[in-house]
Amino acid sequence: MRPAALTEVENEATALRHLGQAHRDNRAVVRYKLARRRVEVGEELMRRAPRPFLIRGEGGEQSAPSTLLLARLLPQPTQNGNTV
C-alpha cells in the first residue's frame, strides 16, 4: 500500500498540471479572439476611410480644382521652419 501523503501529493501535482493546461488553453483562445477583433476593426476602418480621387484634365494635365485640393493637402510651412 502507498502512504496517503504520497497519493495526496501526486493528486495535487496532477491537478496543477491540468490547471496549467487549462490556463494555456484559455490564453490561446483569448489571443485568437483578440486577433479576430483586430481584423474586424481593421476591416471596419477600411470601409469608413475616405476614398481618394484624382481629377485630370484633357491630355493628363491637372485641373484647377485638383491643384487647389493638392495645395490644401500638402504640408504648410510655418514661421519656425516646421511643417503643419
C-alpha positions in Angstrom: 0.0 0.0 0.0 1.1 3.5 -0.7 1.2 6.2 2.0 -1.7 8.6 1.9 0.6 11.6 1.8 2.2 10.3 -1.4 -1.1 9.8 -3.1 -2.3 13.3 -2.0 0.9 14.9 -3.4 0.5 13.0 -6.7 -3.1 14.1 -7.0 -2.2 17.7 -6.3 0.5 17.5 -8.9 -1.9 16.1 -11.5 -4.5 18.8 -10.6 -1.9 21.5 -11.1 -0.8 20.1 -14.4 -4.5 20.1 -15.6 -4.9 23.7 -14.3 -1.8 24.8 -16.1 -3.0 23.2 -19.4 -6.5 24.9 -18.9 -4.7 28.2 -18.4 -2.7 27.8 -21.6 -5.8 26.8 -23.5 -7.7 29.9 -22.2 -4.8 32.2 -23.2 -4.8 30.7 -26.7 -8.5 31.3 -27.0 -8.2 34.9 -25.8 -5.3 35.6 -28.2 -7.3 34.2 -31.1 -10.4 36.3 -30.2 -8.2 39.4 -29.9 -6.6 38.7 -33.3 -10.1 38.3 -34.9 -11.2 41.5 -33.3 -8.2 43.4 -34.7 -9.1 42.1 -38.2 -12.7 43.1 -37.8 -11.8 46.6 -36.6 -9.3 47.0 -39.5 -12.0 46.0 -42.0 -14.4 48.5 -40.5 -11.8 51.3 -40.6 -11.1 50.5 -44.3 -14.8 50.6 -45.1 -15.2 54.0 -43.4 -12.0 55.6 -44.7 -12.4 58.4 -47.3 -11.9 57.3 -50.8 -9.1 59.1 -52.8 -9.9 60.7 -56.1 -8.0 62.3 -58.9 -9.1 65.0 -61.2 -7.3 65.0 -64.6 -7.9 67.4 -67.4 -7.6 66.5 -71.1 -4.1 65.4 -72.1 -3.3 64.4 -68.5 -2.7 67.9 -67.1 -4.2 68.8 -63.7 -7.3 70.9 -63.5 -7.7 74.0 -61.3 -9.9 72.1 -58.7 -7.2 69.3 -58.4 -4.5 71.9 -58.0 -6.4 73.6 -55.2 -7.1 70.3 -53.5 -3.5 69.3 -53.7 -2.4 72.6 -52.2 -4.7 72.1 -49.2 -3.4 68.5 -48.7 0.4 69.4 -48.8 2.0 70.4 -45.5 2.2 74.1 -44.9 5.5 75.7 -43.8 5.4 77.7 -40.6 7.5 80.6 -39.5 9.9 78.5 -37.5 10.6 76.2 -40.5 8.5 73.2 -39.3 5.5 72.0 -41.3 1.9 71.7 -40.2 
